Amino acid sequence: AGVHAIGQAANFETTLKLKETSWVKAINSLLPDDILVKSAEYAAEEFHARHSAKSKIYQYIILNHDQISPFIRNYVYQVKQHLDITLMKKGAEYMTGTHDFSSFRASECSARSPVRTLNRLEITSISYKKGISPLFLLSSVNPSLCHAELVSESIIPCGSTLIIFTLEARSYLQHMVRNIVGTLIDVGRGKIKPSDIKTLIGKKDRRCAGQIAPSHGVYLIEVRY
């Protein structure tokens, strides 16, 4: 599985005059099951889904636990080793603002300039003392439909932590989000110090930063116009 999108936007030109709801139904009828159009609206002629964007918000989700359910293995990145969230937050402070992000771009990135402004980089965590079951909704509606032992089988294991990285910028370099997260994971593991982030940015060398985080933990949350 690759990168996911919850708030992807797209535009096209047409001479047809349909209701917005009709466009949604028509387009969804042609799409595969793993893509869904949620809404449609007519835009100004000069609007462009990519170039008109003021900012894009991405999230990266990590399951910090030694077990992972097969139900979610393609939707979160599992890190078994304990991650120190406090250290990662300190490291993230060095990344916000305008920098040359050459150390965090793909080697094949074609962007003319490596300079980007990262407006926001927040790290939050959710700890689960109890697991979350794929059948908990069904059991709450009609308990007789589910055996207790089935309901206790968790999608998110008991004692696990979800770590969520939220990034906002007008534009990104190729693999920038994943390379930033991968490097902050090294901080959380104690492999490098939070203050080393400043040094990595200054080196402007991709080989000096951490490994790229897998694509299946990435979500495009929102495009702001």
N, C-alpha and C positions, 0 to 999 in steps of 0.2 A: 504494500500500500504506500501511496505517496502523500504529498501535502493535501490537507483538507481545507475546505472553504465553507464558512457559514454565511459570510456577507459579501460574496463575490458580486461584482457589478459588470455588466456588459452592455454594449449598445450596437445598433445596426440601423441602416436606412431602409425605408420601405415606402411604397406608394399606397399600400393598403390602409384602410381606415377601419380598424376594429376597436371594440371596447378593450380596456386594459385587462379585464378579467378573461376576455376571449383570447387575448394573446397568451396569457398564462396557460390556459387549457390547451391551446394549439401547440405551443412549444413543448410543453411537458409530454404531449402525446408522441413526440418524435425523439425524446431523449431516453437514454438508458436509465435503469432503475436507480443508479447511484448518483444521479444528478436531478435536482428539483428546482424549478423556477418558482419562487414564492410570491413575487409581485412584478408588475410592469407599469410603466408610466411614460407618457410622451415627454420628451426633453427638447430643449432649445437646439437649433440646428448646429450651433458651435460646440455643443457638449461632446466630450469624449471620455469614456469610462476610465481610461488610464491617465490621460494628460490633464484632465480637469480636476483630478483628485488633490485635495489639500493635505490629506494624511491617510495612512493605512495603519490599521491596528492588527498586529499578529499576536497570537499566544502560542506558547510551547508548553506541553503538559508532560510531566514526568511522574511515573509511579515509583516511589521510593520504598521498595519492599522486595523480599527475596522470593516472593511468589507472584505470579500474574495469571489472571484468568484468560483462557483462549478467546473469550468473548470480546476482550478489549485490547488484545495484543497488537492489533493494527491501528490503534487509536491513541495510545500513550506509549512513551518510551520508558521501559523498565530499567531502573538503576538499582542494583541490589545493595551496593555499599551505601552506608549512611552518609547523607549529604548535610553539611552544616549550613543551614539557611542564612544564619547571621553573617557568616563569612562571604557567602555569595552576594548578599545585599551590599556589603561593603565594596566588593569588587565591581558590582554594577554601577556604583556611584561614579567610577572613573570613566564609564562608557557614555554617559549621557552628555549631551551637548554636541558641538560641531568638531569633528575629528577627521583625519585621514584614516579610513578604515581598511587600508590595504592588507593588514594582518588578518582581516576577517572577511575577505572576498575570495571567491573561487578563482583558481588560476586561469580559467577560461572566461572570466567575467569581461564583457565587452564595454562596460561603462567608460565614458571618456575621462571622468574624474572619480577618484576614490573618496572624495570628501562628501560626507553625509552628516545631517543633523539628526541625532536621536533625541527626540523630545521627551520620551518616557521609557524607562526600563524598570518595571516593578516586579518583585518576586513575592508571591504569596503562597501560603500552604494551607492545606486542609487535612487534618488528622482524623482517621476513622477508628474510633474505639470499637465500633461494631461494623461488620461488613455490610455491603449493599448487595442485595440479591436480585437476580433477573426476574424473580417471581414475587417480589415483595408487593408490587401493586396488585397483582392478581389475588394474592392471599388476603390483602386488606379488604378487597371487595367481597370475596367469598372464601373464608378460611378453609372450607371443606374441599376446595379445589386443589389445594397444595398440602403435601405432607410437610411437617415441621423440618425434617431433615433435608428436604429439597430447598425450602426457603432459606435455610442456613448456608447453602452453597453460595458463596459471595462472588459477585463480579469484582468488587473492590475488597480485598482481604482485610479481615480484622487486624488492627494495629498498623495499617499502612498509611502512607502520607502521599497526597497529591501535591506536587510543586508546580506552580503555574507562573510562567514568565510572560509578562505583557509588555510589548514593545510598540511604540508609535513613532513614525517618521513619515515625511512626505514621500520619500523614495528610499529604496534599499539597494545595496549591491547584491550580486548573485551569491546565494548561500550565506548572506550576512547574518540572518537570524540564527541559523543552525550553527554557524561558527562561533557566534557570541555565546550561545547556550553551551556548546561543547567546552568552551574555555571556562565558563563559570562553573561547570561541573567539576573541572579540575580544581577550582578554588574550593568548592564544597567538599571535595575528597581530601583536601589538605595537600594536594600535589604542588600547588603554587600558592603564593600569598595574594590577598586582595590587592595590595599595592603593586604587584607584578603586572597588573592589567595596564597601568600607566606606561610601564616599560614596553610591553608588547605593542601598544598603540604606536609608540615612538619608533619602534624598529621597522614598521611598515613592511613586514615580511610574513607571509602566510605560514611559512614553515615554523615560525616561533610560537604561534598560538596553538590552542588545543585542537583535538580531533573534531571533525564535523559531527553534529548530533544527527541521528536518523531522521528522515523526512516525515515519517508517520506520526511524529509528535507535534507537527506544525499545523496551526489553524489560522486562516485569514478570517478575522472576526468582523471587521467593518472597514469600509472605505468611506471617508468623510469628504464631502464636497462643499 
